[in-house]
Amino acid sequence: MAIIAKGVSMSTGTVKWFNESKGYGFISPDDGNTDLFVHHSEIKVSGYATLSDGQKVEFEVGEGKKGPCAVGVIPC
């Protein structure tokens, strides 16, 4: 589970790649910061949680076990 930084607003970005069978991928933030890991459990949709390469998303930046990650991901 990721820890969310308090007081942080939603960021936007583009899905760099997402492996549906493994349930994870990376998002490139629009602000140019380092790509962020995203796990399927952080995708906020009803039904099967997946993302498509090149898809625009909104998210918050959290801190995972291995560094920054995207949390509360909402497809645009």
N, CA, C and O atoms as a DFTB+ gen file, in Angstrom:
304 C
 N C O
     1  1       0.836      -1.169       0.000
     2  2       0.000       0.000       0.000
     3  2       0.888       1.242       0.000
     4  3       1.891       1.291       0.712
     5  1       0.522       2.236      -0.792
     6  2       1.293       3.470      -0.906
     7  2       0.839       4.490       0.125
     8  3      -0.314       4.494       0.556
     9  1       1.759       5.345       0.506
    10  2       1.457       6.450       1.408
    11  2       1.279       7.697       0.558
    12  3       2.133       8.015      -0.270
    13  1       0.171       8.408       0.758
    14  2      -0.125       9.611      -0.020
    15  2       0.347      10.838       0.747
    16  3       0.110      10.965       1.948
    17  1       1.022      11.743       0.031
    18  2       1.457      12.996       0.644
    19  2       0.245      13.884       0.869
    20  3      -0.521      14.128      -0.062
    21  1       0.060      14.370       2.091
    22  2      -1.101      15.209       2.406
    23  2      -0.982      16.566       1.732
    24  3       0.109      17.123       1.603
    25  1      -2.132      17.088       1.304
    26  2      -2.175      18.412       0.702
    27  2      -1.714      18.454      -0.743
    28  3      -1.508      19.532      -1.300
    29  1      -1.554      17.301      -1.345
    30  2      -1.103      17.246      -2.732
    31  2      -2.324      17.185      -3.641
    32  3      -3.239      16.394      -3.409
    33  1      -2.337      18.026      -4.682
    34  2      -3.465      18.032      -5.607
    35  2      -3.255      16.976      -6.692
    36  3      -2.169      16.413      -6.835
    37  1      -4.313      16.727      -7.445
    38  2      -4.250      15.743      -8.522
    39  2      -3.276      16.211      -9.604
    40  3      -3.221      17.392      -9.948
    41  1      -2.523      15.268     -10.122
    42  2      -1.609      15.511     -11.232
    43  2      -2.184      14.835     -12.467
    44  3      -3.094      14.013     -12.367
    45  1      -1.654      15.181     -13.623
    46  2      -2.080      14.549     -14.867
    47  2      -0.871      13.943     -15.563
    48  3       0.266      14.354     -15.332
    49  1      -1.129      12.967     -16.413
    50  2      -0.050      12.331     -17.144
    51  2      -0.592      11.396     -18.207
    52  3      -1.794      11.344     -18.467
    53  1       0.332      10.656     -18.816
    54  2       0.011       9.729     -19.891
    55  2       0.584       8.361     -19.546
    56  3       1.714       8.255     -19.069
    57  1      -0.197       7.319     -19.788
    58  2       0.274       5.960     -19.541
    59  2       1.391       5.655     -20.536
    60  3       1.175       5.665     -21.748
    61  1       2.580       5.386     -20.013
    62  2       3.726       5.045     -20.854
    63  2       3.560       3.614     -21.359
    64  3       3.667       3.347     -22.556
    65  1       3.298       2.707     -20.435
    66  2       2.947       1.326     -20.778
    67  2       2.258       0.688     -19.591
    68  3       2.477       1.075     -18.443
    69  1       1.418      -0.301     -19.886
    70  2       0.718      -1.037     -18.838
    71  2       0.595      -2.484     -19.269
    72  3       0.040      -2.772     -20.329
    73  1       1.111      -3.404     -18.449
    74  2       1.050      -4.835     -18.729
    75  2      -0.186      -5.395     -18.039
    76  3      -0.200      -5.581     -16.822
    77  1      -1.206      -5.658     -18.815
    78  2      -2.488      -6.108     -18.269
    79  2      -2.363      -7.448     -17.538
    80  3      -3.003      -7.646     -16.505
    81  1      -1.554      -8.364     -18.057
    82  2      -1.428      -9.681     -17.421
    83  2      -0.678      -9.616     -16.091
    84  3      -0.948     -10.414     -15.194
    85  1       0.258      -8.679     -15.953
    86  2       0.999      -8.531     -14.693
    87  2       0.348      -7.511     -13.762
    88  3       0.617      -7.506     -12.561
    89  1      -0.509      -6.648     -14.313
    90  2      -1.255      -5.704     -13.489
    91  2      -0.499      -4.471     -13.047
    92  3      -0.829      -3.875     -12.022
    93  1       0.514      -4.080     -13.809
    94  2       1.235      -2.855     -13.460
    95  2       1.833      -2.208     -14.702
    96  3       1.877      -2.808     -15.776
    97  1       2.292      -0.970     -14.534
    98  2       2.911      -0.235     -15.623
    99  2       3.492       1.067     -15.110
   100  3       3.774       1.211     -13.921
   101  1       3.670       2.020     -16.024
   102  2       4.253       3.309     -15.667
   103  2       3.493       4.453     -16.328
   104  3       2.976       4.325     -17.438
   105  1       3.442       5.570     -15.614
   106  2       2.804       6.798     -16.084
   107  2       3.872       7.872     -16.210
   108  3       4.711       8.024     -15.323
   109  1       3.844       8.624     -17.319
   110  2       4.724       9.779     -17.507
   111  2       3.954      11.027     -17.099
   112  3       3.001      11.405     -17.780
   113  1       4.344      11.679     -16.001
   114  2       3.639      12.883     -15.558
   115  2       3.792      14.030     -16.561
   116  3       4.844      14.182     -17.182
   117  1       2.740      14.831     -16.713
   118  2       2.780      15.971     -17.628
   119  2       3.772      17.038     -17.182
   120  3       4.222      17.839     -18.001
   121  1       4.122      17.062     -15.888
   122  2       5.054      18.082     -15.395
   123  2       6.513      17.738     -15.680
   124  3       7.406      18.503     -15.317
   125  1       6.767      16.595     -16.327
   126  2       8.125      16.232     -16.714
   127  2       8.920      15.501     -15.651
   128  3      10.076      15.149     -15.883
   129  1       8.326      15.266     -14.489
   130  2       9.026      14.519     -13.444
   131  2       9.226      13.066     -13.861
   132  3       8.745      12.639     -14.910
   133  1       9.934      12.321     -13.037
   134  2      10.244      10.916     -13.286
   135  2       8.977      10.079     -13.454
   136  3       7.975      10.316     -12.778
   137  1       9.027       9.097     -14.362
   138  2       7.903       8.180     -14.556
   139  2       7.529       7.523     -13.232
   140  3       8.388       7.255     -12.391
   141  1       6.231       7.268     -13.061
   142  2       5.714       6.703     -11.822
   143  2       5.150       5.308     -12.037
   144  3       4.434       5.061     -13.007
   145  1       5.474       4.407     -11.134
   146  2       4.913       3.060     -11.123
   147  2       3.421       3.157     -10.828
   148  3       3.004       3.979     -10.012
   149  1       2.613       2.324     -11.485
   150  2       1.181       2.252     -11.181
   151  2       0.772       0.783     -11.102
   152  3       1.076      -0.004     -11.998
   153  1       0.081       0.425     -10.020
   154  2      -0.428      -0.933      -9.813
   155  2      -1.930      -0.924     -10.081
   156  3      -2.608       0.066      -9.807
   157  1      -2.444      -2.023     -10.614
   158  2      -3.868      -2.075     -10.979
   159  2      -4.788      -1.771      -9.795
   160  3      -5.901      -1.287     -10.000
   161  1      -4.356      -2.038      -8.582
   162  2      -5.203      -1.780      -7.408
   163  2      -5.420      -0.294      -7.160
   164  3      -6.303       0.077      -6.387
   165  1      -4.623       0.569      -7.808
   166  2      -4.755       2.021      -7.642
   167  2      -5.579       2.674      -8.747
   168  3      -5.749       3.893      -8.754
   169  1      -6.096       1.867      -9.687
   170  2      -6.914       2.397     -10.780
   171  2      -8.357       2.444     -10.305
   172  3      -8.936       1.413      -9.964
   173  1      -8.933       3.631     -10.283
   174  2     -10.273       3.835      -9.728
   175  2     -11.334       3.808     -10.825
   176  3     -11.784       4.849     -11.303
   177  1     -11.727       2.582     -11.217
   178  2     -12.795       2.370     -12.200
   179  2     -13.668       1.223     -11.705
   180  3     -13.232       0.407     -10.893
   181  1     -14.898       1.166     -12.198
   182  2     -15.734       0.014     -11.871
   183  2     -15.390      -1.093     -12.863
   184  3     -15.093      -0.820     -14.026
   185  1     -15.428      -2.318     -12.412
   186  2     -15.086      -3.434     -13.284
   187  2     -13.595      -3.708     -13.287
   188  3     -12.896      -3.428     -12.313
   189  1     -13.111      -4.264     -14.402
   190  2     -11.716      -4.674     -14.518
   191  2     -10.805      -3.457     -14.629
   192  3     -10.978      -2.633     -15.526
   193  1      -9.839      -3.340     -13.726
   194  2      -8.945      -2.177     -13.675
   195  2      -7.742      -2.378     -14.585
   196  3      -6.845      -3.166     -14.284
   197  1      -7.733      -1.656     -15.703
   198  2      -6.608      -1.702     -16.625
   199  2      -6.448      -0.333     -17.269
   200  3      -7.349       0.504     -17.203
   201  1      -5.303      -0.113     -17.887
   202  2      -5.025       1.138     -18.591
   203  2      -4.487       0.805     -19.975
   204  3      -3.981      -0.294     -20.206
   205  1      -4.599       1.761     -20.897
   206  2      -4.090       1.585     -22.250
   207  2      -2.892       2.493     -22.466
   208  3      -2.858       3.616     -21.963
   209  1      -1.913       2.010     -23.212
   210  2      -0.755       2.833     -23.548
   211  2      -1.226       4.113     -24.225
   212  3      -2.063       4.068     -25.127
   213  1      -0.690       5.260     -23.792
   214  2      -1.054       6.548     -24.372
   215  2      -2.286       7.188     -23.759
   216  3      -2.632       8.314     -24.117
   217  1      -2.952       6.505     -22.850
   218  2      -4.168       7.024     -22.211
   219  2      -3.829       8.144     -21.228
   220  3      -2.848       8.053     -20.491
   221  1      -4.645       9.200     -21.221
   222  2      -4.486      10.301     -20.267
   223  2      -5.128       9.900     -18.945
   224  3      -6.192       9.281     -18.919
   225  1      -4.460      10.268     -17.838
   226  2      -4.951       9.924     -16.508
   227  2      -4.717      11.072     -15.529
   228  3      -3.871      11.938     -15.751
   229  1      -5.488      11.056     -14.440
   230  2      -5.266      11.933     -13.295
   231  2      -4.875      11.033     -12.138
   232  3      -5.328       9.891     -12.061
   233  1      -4.041      11.530     -11.239
   234  2      -3.556      10.706     -10.138
   235  2      -2.945      11.588      -9.054
   236  3      -2.726      12.784      -9.248
   237  1      -2.679      10.968      -7.917
   238  2      -1.912      11.600      -6.860
   239  2      -0.585      10.861      -6.774
   240  3      -0.498       9.688      -7.137
   241  1       0.439      11.542      -6.299
   242  2       1.744      10.914      -6.140
   243  2       1.856      10.396      -4.713
   244  3       1.662      11.138      -3.750
   245  1       2.170       9.124      -4.595
   246  2       2.355       8.499      -3.293
   247  2       3.757       7.938      -3.187
   248  3       4.546       8.038      -4.127
   249  1       4.064       7.359      -2.063
   250  2       5.374       6.751      -1.839
   251  2       5.172       5.259      -1.607
   252  3       4.554       4.854      -0.622
   253  1       5.695       4.447      -2.519
   254  2       5.589       3.000      -2.402
   255  2       6.848       2.404      -1.797
   256  3       7.734       3.133      -1.351
   257  1       6.927       1.083      -1.781
   258  2       8.090       0.388      -1.217
   259  2       9.381       0.711      -1.950
   260  3      10.455       0.715      -1.348
   261  1       9.282       0.984      -3.253
   262  2      10.481       1.218      -4.063
   263  2      10.584       2.651      -4.573
   264  3      11.381       2.931      -5.468
   265  1       9.788       3.561      -4.017
   266  2       9.864       4.957      -4.431
   267  2       8.516       5.518      -4.818
   268  3       7.479       4.928      -4.516
   269  1       8.529       6.672      -5.494
   270  2       7.279       7.343      -5.866
   271  2       6.415       6.464      -6.770
   272  3       6.923       5.711      -7.601
   273  1       5.090       6.578      -6.588
   274  2       4.155       5.814      -7.408
   275  2       2.873       6.620      -7.584
   276  3       2.618       7.575      -6.849
   277  1       2.080       6.224      -8.560
   278  2       0.793       6.875      -8.809
   279  2      -0.282       6.161      -7.998
   280  3      -0.357       4.933      -7.999
   281  1      -1.113       6.936      -7.306
   282  2      -2.210       6.375      -6.515
   283  2      -3.508       7.088      -6.886
   284  3      -3.483       8.220      -7.369
   285  1      -4.633       6.428      -6.660
   286  2      -5.927       7.029      -6.968
   287  2      -6.043       7.413      -8.430
   288  3      -6.533       8.495      -8.753
   289  1      -5.595       6.531      -9.321
   290  2      -5.531       6.823     -10.760
   291  2      -6.930       6.809     -11.369
   292  3      -7.686       5.852     -11.206
   293  1      -7.259       7.901     -12.079
   294  2      -8.561       8.045     -12.734
   295  2      -8.330       8.268     -14.230
   296  3      -7.737       9.276     -14.614
   297  1      -8.788       7.342     -15.082
   298  2      -8.670       7.555     -16.529
   299  2      -9.480       8.779     -16.958
   300  3     -10.580       9.006     -16.452
   301  1      -8.940       9.566     -17.888
   302  2      -9.633      10.772     -18.378
   303  2     -10.468      10.438     -19.605
   304  3     -11.125      11.317     -20.163
